[in-house]
Amino acid sequence: MKYLSWLLKAAIFFTLFAFALNNQQDATVHFFFGTYWRAPLVLVVLSAFALGIVVGVLGMVPRWWLHRSAARRAQEVQVPLPPTATDAGTPPPITQVPHGL
C-alpha cells in the first residue's frame, strides 16, 4: 500500500511537471484601469489556484470557530446520558467465551 501511495504521488508530480514545461508561454492578465500582469501561463494558473484555496479557507474560518467553541462548551458541561435498558435493572446477557488452546 505504501508503494502504491508513492507511485500515485510520483504520477501526480510528473503530470504537473509536464504541464509546467508545456506552458511556458507568456500570458497576460488584464485588471481594471488598464493595468495588466504578464507572466508564464503556469504561474498564472498556480496563482489562481492558490488564491482559490485562500478564499475557500477564509470562507470556512467562521464556521470552524463556531464548531470549536460549541465543542469546548460541550466538553465543559457534562450532559447526562438517557437511561438504557441495562440501567433499568435487567442484567446484560451473558455470552460464553470458549476457553482452551
Salt bridges, closest charged atoms under 4 A:
none
